[in-house]
Amino acid sequence: MKLRVSNFLKSALLLSMLAISLLMVSQTCFAAQSAKELDGITTLEKDKVYEYDLNGDGKKEKLQYKIAVDDENFTVSFKLYINNRLCMSRKDHGFSYTLQLCDLDKNDNYLDLYGYGTMESDCISYSFFARYDKNNRYNEIKFSPNKLIKHFNTVRYSLAALHGDGKFDLIIDTPIFSKAIGCYYCYVPFQLKNNVISGTSAKTYAFNKFSRQYQFKAAKSFSVYDKVDSKKVVYTVKNGARVTFDSLCVTASGKAYFRIVNSKGNTGWIKSDQENLFVECPSWG
């Protein structure tokens, strides 16, 4: 099996995922926007001052963040200001910080801040959600998806979809590495409720468009099973055949399986630890 290494491809894909549903903001000194316009995810620029009604009280707060990079010690400092008051300050390993504005729950009259620090290989060093309440208090919730989903290695991820009821999806880069198919991207659901973030119950995780459309060429014939953990063969993939995958399934014990789709649209499952099934697989560092 030959692995296709493309850091450029990986970076381009991550940037395209971060651009999902982003709304353009004004280039004026103050970018005033109503909550009605914030139907997606808005990435804010560092140093720029924005005006948003963060807590639904009818008054707009001034919002700004600053970062300082220490190349010698490979650290990045992040400072968040609301109404010119320092609300958050931290230093992390890495070289960048990003702040985004979103509306996780359209019924609670609050806008949400999502921030994350980035270090080498696009890994996330720290991420958080925050709100500014009606009493002008800043409330931060540390977000550690790696601790919320069992068996996952969650170091590269981005905010991908909002459902408007507190539920949201991350798109995660290869939460379980597979000897069978290499690297991939899948959607993983979470929920913010009562200031607590939790992973929602799910056994199957859908692939994103790139991973669903990637075509694998079989390096040998192998069997496909009708269900996860099943021994019943539904069809055989022949040497040289082309197939795709559309989802990951993780059992309670941590075993991973991938749903395969052949050229006729027939589906089935294979184990993630099978080796040398395909001529090449996507791979990035």
Secondary structure, DSSP 8 states (H G I E B T S, - for coil): -EEEE-HHHHHHHHHHHHTTTB-----SSEEE--GGG-SSBEEE-TT-EEEE-SSSSS--EEEEEEEEEETTTTEEEEEEEETTEEEEEEEEESSEEEEEEE-SBTTTT--EEEEEEE-GGG-EEEEEEEEE-TTS-EEEEE--HHHHSTT---SSEEEEEE-SBSEEEEEEE-SS-BTTTB--EEEEEEEEETTEEEE---SEEEB-HHHHH--EEBSS-EEEESSTT---EEEEE-TT-EEEEEEEEE-TT--EEEEEE-TTS-EEEEETT--S-BSEEEE--
